[in-house]
Amino acid sequence: MKKTLLFALAILIPLIGYAQRDSIGVYYETDLGLKKIEPIRYTKTKVNTLGSAFSMGIASTSIRKIYPGATSSNVVSNTPVFYFYYQDEVKLSQEIKYYMFYASDTPSDIILAKFKKKKKTRELSVGKINAYSGMTMGTADDVDAAVEFEEVRDGVYKVYFDKPIANGEYCFLFNSPDGEGAYMYVFDFTVS
């Protein structure tokens, strides 16, 4: 029995090490282990100018990115634990999806945003335009929980929240002052 166990460990340990070096992106804890969140991209941009037109430019016009599906296939509890995997080099074929996961980045470069759920889609506010006050770009900061993280080992971070988060549709995206993170891929999940 001991020989069988030692043999199994001798085979599994190198495989686990390879998988950890080859991993990139966002994963979350499940009862069966870690599950990868595949990044998604918006399908269109929506700007509603009706309110602004009726108010002669006083009311702001919002800019929203529309994402496919009314809900994510990645379902987590209200106290989820995520793991972010960074790499020294990102394969050219993965660079667009994982541009924010170079070894020089950390989870402090990524923010949590909440989608507005619609019948068949989810929307993410990325800016506002007003005839008098101008334009404001950036993702809405309306999540009532702080993202915290700790480095597990080189290039791997455990990511969690300072308190339970409310049920809803969320995503992680690159934090940039002009909201460009929402123009790229995001990592979506549902809290229920």
Secondary structure, DSSP 8 states (H G I E B T S, - for coil): -HHHHHHHHHHHHHHHHHHHHH--EEEEEETTEEEEE--B---EEEE--HHHHHTTT-S-EEEEEEEESSS-S-EE-SS--EEEE-BSS--GGGTTTTTT-BTT--GGGEEEEE-EE-SSEEEEEEEEEETTTEEEES-----SS-EEEEEEETTEEEEEESS---SEEEEEEE--TTSGGGGS-BEEEEE-
